[in-house]
Amino acid sequence: MDKAYKSYDDIFYLPITKACLVHGDYNTWNIMLNQELTDVVAVIDPFNCCWADPEIDLYQLNNANGAYFSLIERYKKKRQLSENFNLKNSFYELFTEIMHFYDAGKDITKSNILIEAKHLKEHMLLHSI
């Protein structure tokens, strides 16, 4: 975590040319469907809604049963991801997990922090960071 924090500029080396309004906790549990389960009718609980990198919410597409629905693969068919997406995605996943546990006053050791830290470390090594 310390190395990732100190390597922020190396991880986020591509400029964000256009900020988007992001949800901040965008996962399947916060998407409400119609009664037939065919259309989205609402997105609830914008925990950290703000203007940011449009890819910041995408790590959630594999969390909270998003992987079951292949949401990241579906997204990739519609939009091109940045060349450093996997690296940024791992950073967002780890540091958002820490933030959620900190904000909730919960013991961080009960989270997935070690798994997420390992994924980030692997991506950093791939980018020679």
C-alpha positions, 0 to 999 in steps of 0.5 A: 500500500505504501509503495502504491501510494508513493507511486501514484504518479507512475500508476496514473501516468495517463491524463484524464482528459474528461471527468465524468460524474461517477457513483462512487459505490457502483455495484449490482446491489445499488442498481434497481430493476423493473418488476420484469428484471429487464430494465434499470429504473434507478441507481441508489446509494451514491456513496461518493458521487463526484466528478472523476476518472470514468474508470474509477467505478469499473472495479465494482463490475467484478464485485458484488456478483458483477462477475457472474453477469460478466459486466466488465466484459460487456462494458469492454465491448461498448467502450475502450479502456485506457492502456493502464486500466488494470493497474488503475483498477487494482489501485481503485479496488484496494484503496476504496476497500480501505476507505469503506472499512475506515468510514464504517469504523470496521477492522480492515483485517476482516476485508479482502485487503490482502488479496487486493494488495496482491493484485495491485502488486502484480499489476505494478510489477507488470508496469515495472513500478 
